Amino acid sequence: MNIDGKLTAQTLRDKLAIEVAEFKSRYKIQPSLTVIIVGDDPASHIYVKNKVKQTQEIGMISNEIKLPIETTENHLLSLLEQLNNDDSVHGILVQLPLPKHIDESAIISAINPDKDVDGFHAMNSGRLFNGEPGALVPCTPQGCVLLAKQHLGKDLSGLHAVVIGRSNIVGKPVAMLLLQENCTVTITHSKTKNLPELCKQADILVAAVGIAKLVKADWVKEGATVIDVGINRITTNEGATKLVGDVDYVEAFEKCGAITPVPGGVGPMTIACLLKNTLAAAKNSLQSR
Ligand code: NDP
């Protein structure tokens, strides 16, 4: 079975639009997201355009700050300080990757953790690790868990989840979220031995690697739920380019219980969860009033 990320994301956005309207009428505050983009990477500009559009569609304010590639780290840091201190800004997102002369970790650390809607600040990783409420959790991992629940229902207790990949933006946070859901979690990476055998034990298999069609049908347990995070551009035999995931979708489809397609699976959930985080950040800001 196919897990439709587009539809699930649309349902989430519809729900958020209602919550935003309620929030606005109750507190007379319109949640707002500021996205900063440095340089002219075409893919990043497309992502930001989609983020801006979807933010506005659900009734939130979206500010986009476009900066030239020569922007210095100091300039970006002082801009962040200004936004951190601006009560009308609830969410701040710096589009990654940044140009090489800017230290990404210094920039992420400079964002007020309560406005860090990407959830990459160490304070938010720590809150997630500690299972504290109020953490702003990275968007793609949140999307993965929502899609798994879409198929399996709310209770994932006791299921064995195997995560391939241990990056700070996908692998580690998705593993932490699955642990919070009472899954038994195995985290695997490039040095893992017997990867196919481990994957084959998974009730939930999350692939976040960046290698096209790495996961084959014989890595997948019969009936498993497969969440494919990978976005890989390949050239077909006909010379066209297309996007594929980390899982061989056609092979795995026959074997698994359900699988997210690429595109149209995890991808659409990422922006929907960004909007969810922005509303959460606006709600959190009430506490500091
Ligand atoms: P990273 O490159 O940061 O991490 C990849 C991980 O995969 C690493 O932990 C690495 O292990 C592991 N790995 C690499 N090769 C193997 C292998 N042969 N076997 C097992 N593990 C391996 O990538 P990201 O986490 O940022 O992204 C992963 C994928 O998800 C990419 O395709 C990316 O485009 C996509 N993505 C999609 C998003 C969406 O919205 N749908 C959002 C973010 C990412 P090690 O640590 O040992 O090097």
Residues whose N, C-alpha, C, O or C-beta is under 5 A from the ligand:
A	BS01	NDP	T140 G165 R166 S167 V170 G171 T188 H189 S190 K191 A208 V209 G210 V229 G230 I231 N232 V266 G267 T270
